[in-house]
């Protein structure tokens, strides 16, 4: 049987790292959570998550 993939979750502590105009943008928040999961970043590593957010914002 094929293992089910885990859902991507956006941690509430990451909200402070988001730019002000992206705080209610669920599509952006989902993209951040997806990239964090794909790269294997620990959820409590805020420095790495901040760099992911900056990368996605610049695109």
Backbone as a printed PyTorch tensor [residue, N CA C, xyz], in Angstrom:
tensor([[[ 0.8370, -1.1840,  0.0000],
         [ 0.0000,  0.0000,  0.0000],
         [ 0.8840,  1.2510,  0.0000]],

        [[ 0.5010,  2.2090, -0.7900],
         [ 1.2840,  3.4330, -0.9210],
         [ 1.1020,  4.3190,  0.3170]],

        [[ 2.1840,  4.8080,  0.9090],
         [ 2.0260,  5.6740,  2.0900],
         [ 1.4470,  7.0330,  1.6940]],

        [[ 0.5650,  7.5240,  2.5270],
         [-0.0360,  8.8280,  2.2420],
         [ 0.9520,  9.9300,  2.5970]],

        [[ 0.9450, 10.9630,  1.8070],
         [ 1.8510, 12.0740,  2.0980],
         [ 1.2660, 12.9200,  3.2280]],

        [[ 2.1420, 13.4720,  4.0200],
         [ 1.6950, 14.3300,  5.1120],
         [ 1.2410, 15.6730,  4.5480]],

        [[ 0.2760, 16.2610,  5.2030],
         [-0.1900, 17.5700,  4.7900],
         [ 0.8630, 18.6160,  5.1510]],

        [[ 0.9010, 19.6710,  4.3530],
         [ 1.7960, 20.7680,  4.6970],
         [ 1.0370, 21.7100,  5.6210]],

        [[ 1.7050, 22.1410,  6.6780],
         [ 1.0580, 23.0010,  7.6590],
         [ 1.8800, 24.2640,  7.8390]],

        [[ 1.1750, 25.3810,  7.9110],
         [ 1.8140, 26.6650,  8.1520],
         [ 1.7850, 26.9160,  9.6480]],

        [[ 2.9450, 27.0600, 10.2590],
         [ 3.0290, 27.2400, 11.7080],
         [ 2.6460, 28.6730, 12.0880]],

        [[ 1.9370, 28.8460, 13.1790],
         [ 1.4790, 30.1740, 13.5990],
         [ 2.6390, 31.0930, 13.9510]],

        [[ 3.7710, 30.5380, 14.3910],
         [ 4.9110, 31.3840, 14.7450],
         [ 5.5610, 32.0060, 13.5100]],

        [[ 5.2310, 31.5130, 12.3240],
         [ 5.8080, 32.0830, 11.0980],
         [ 5.0990, 33.3560, 10.6670]],

        [[ 3.9100, 33.6350, 11.2260],
         [ 3.1470, 34.8180, 10.8050],
         [ 3.9270, 36.1050, 11.0020]],

        [[ 4.7210, 36.1740, 12.0640],
         [ 5.5030, 37.3870, 12.3230],
         [ 6.5860, 37.5900, 11.2680]],

        [[ 6.9800, 36.5290, 10.5880],
         [ 8.0270, 36.6320,  9.5680],
         [ 7.4910, 37.1050,  8.2190]],

        [[ 6.1790, 37.0210,  8.0350],
         [ 5.5940, 37.3880,  6.7480],
         [ 5.5750, 38.8940,  6.5480]],

        [[ 5.7070, 39.3560,  5.3130],
         [ 5.5020, 40.7750,  5.0420],
         [ 4.0440, 41.1520,  5.3320]],

        [[ 3.8160, 42.3960,  5.6490],
         [ 2.4850, 42.8370,  6.0730],
         [ 1.4150, 42.5710,  5.0130]],

        [[ 1.7510, 42.7140,  3.7440],
         [ 0.7390, 42.5300,  2.7020],
         [ 0.4310, 41.0600,  2.4220]],

        [[ 1.2170, 40.1290,  2.9690],
         [ 1.0100, 38.6940,  2.7200],
         [ 0.3720, 37.9700,  3.8950]],

        [[ 0.0210, 38.6700,  4.9650],
         [-0.4530, 38.0010,  6.1860],
         [-1.7610, 37.2490,  5.9930]],

        [[-2.6370, 37.7240,  5.1230],
         [-3.9050, 37.0380,  4.9120],
         [-3.9400, 36.2130,  3.6430]],

        [[-2.8200, 36.1220,  2.9500],
         [-2.7520, 35.4360,  1.6600],
         [-2.4810, 33.9460,  1.8830]],

        [[-3.5440, 33.1600,  1.8860],
         [-3.4040, 31.7330,  2.2000],
         [-2.6360, 30.9810,  1.1210]],

        [[-2.7250, 31.4310, -0.1160],
         [-1.9800, 30.7810, -1.1940],
         [-0.4790, 30.9450, -0.9720]],

        [[-0.0570, 32.1440, -0.5450],
         [ 1.3520, 32.4000, -0.2530],
         [ 1.8090, 31.5830,  0.9560]],

        [[ 0.9670, 31.5150,  1.9870],
         [ 1.3160, 30.7650,  3.1850],
         [ 1.4520, 29.2750,  2.8680]],

        [[ 0.5930, 28.7560,  2.0110],
         [ 0.6710, 27.3580,  1.6180],
         [ 1.9490, 27.1030,  0.8270]],

        [[ 2.3210, 28.0480, -0.0340],
         [ 3.5520, 27.9070, -0.8160],
         [ 4.7770, 27.8590,  0.0990]],

        [[ 4.7980, 28.7130,  1.1210],
         [ 5.9080, 28.7090,  2.0870],
         [ 5.9810, 27.3550,  2.7940]],

        [[ 4.8470, 26.8500,  3.2590],
         [ 4.8250, 25.5650,  3.9630],
         [ 5.2660, 24.4230,  3.0460]],

        [[ 4.8890, 24.4980,  1.7730],
         [ 5.2570, 23.4590,  0.8100],
         [ 6.7670, 23.4350,  0.5680]],

        [[ 7.3630, 24.6310,  0.4250],
         [ 8.8090, 24.7190,  0.1980],
         [ 9.5710, 24.2590,  1.4350]],

        [[ 9.0930, 24.6390,  2.6160],
         [ 9.7460, 24.2280,  3.8650],
         [ 9.7380, 22.7100,  3.9760]],

        [[ 8.6120, 22.0840,  3.6450],
         [ 8.5240, 20.6250,  3.7160],
         [ 9.4300, 19.9690,  2.6740]],

        [[ 9.4230, 20.5100,  1.4640],
         [10.2100, 19.9220,  0.3800],
         [11.7050, 19.9810,  0.6610]],

        [[12.1500, 21.0700,  1.2870],
         [13.5760, 21.2250,  1.6080],
         [13.9730, 20.5030,  2.8870]],

        [[13.0010, 20.0060,  3.6320],
         [13.3060, 19.2780,  4.8590],
         [13.7560, 20.1690,  5.9960]],

        [[13.2620, 21.3990,  6.0210],
         [13.6220, 22.3500,  7.0810],
         [12.7770, 22.0530,  8.3190]],

        [[13.4120, 22.0820,  9.4760],
         [12.6750, 21.8890, 10.7330],
         [11.7370, 23.0690, 10.9520]],

        [[10.5620, 22.7780, 11.5130],
         [ 9.5460, 23.8200, 11.6780],
         [ 9.9480, 24.9160, 12.6590]],

        [[10.8670, 24.6210, 13.5900],
         [11.2620, 25.6380, 14.5720],
         [12.5050, 26.4080, 14.1580]],

        [[13.0520, 26.1450, 12.9660],
         [14.2250, 26.8650, 12.4740],
         [13.7570, 28.1360, 11.7700]],

        [[13.5260, 29.1870, 12.5450],
         [12.9400, 30.4120, 12.0000],
         [13.8750, 31.1410, 11.0420]],

        [[15.1770, 31.0190, 11.2510],
         [16.1200, 31.6990, 10.3620],
         [16.0280, 31.1310,  8.9390]],

        [[15.9720, 29.8190,  8.8160],
         [15.8630, 29.1860,  7.4980],
         [14.5140, 29.4980,  6.8590]],

        [[13.4660, 29.5420,  7.6610],
         [12.1380, 29.8340,  7.1370],
         [12.0550, 31.2770,  6.6670]],

        [[12.7230, 32.1680,  7.3840],
         [12.7540, 33.5720,  6.9750],
         [13.4370, 33.7220,  5.6190]],

        [[14.5070, 32.9650,  5.3870],
         [15.1780, 33.0440,  4.0950],
         [14.2950, 32.4770,  2.9850]],

        [[13.5100, 31.4410,  3.2720],
         [12.5610, 30.9070,  2.2840],
         [11.5220, 31.9560,  1.9320]],

        [[10.9980, 32.6330,  2.9440],
         [ 9.9800, 33.6740,  2.7110],
         [10.5490, 34.7970,  1.8520]],

        [[11.7910, 35.2010,  2.1300],
         [12.4090, 36.2580,  1.3330],
         [12.6230, 35.8130, -0.1090]],

        [[13.0170, 34.5770, -0.3160],
         [13.1890, 34.0590, -1.6790],
         [11.8690, 34.0810, -2.4480]],

        [[10.8110, 33.5950, -1.8140],
         [ 9.5220, 33.5220, -2.4950],
         [ 8.9720, 34.9260, -2.7600]],

        [[ 9.1970, 35.8380, -1.8420],
         [ 8.6890, 37.2100, -2.0020],
         [ 9.3910, 37.9020, -3.1680]],

        [[10.6540, 37.6220, -3.3640],
         [11.4280, 38.2740, -4.4290],
         [11.0500, 37.7960, -5.8280]],

        [[10.4600, 36.6060, -5.9080],
         [10.1190, 36.0500, -7.2330],
         [ 9.0300, 36.8620, -7.8870]]])
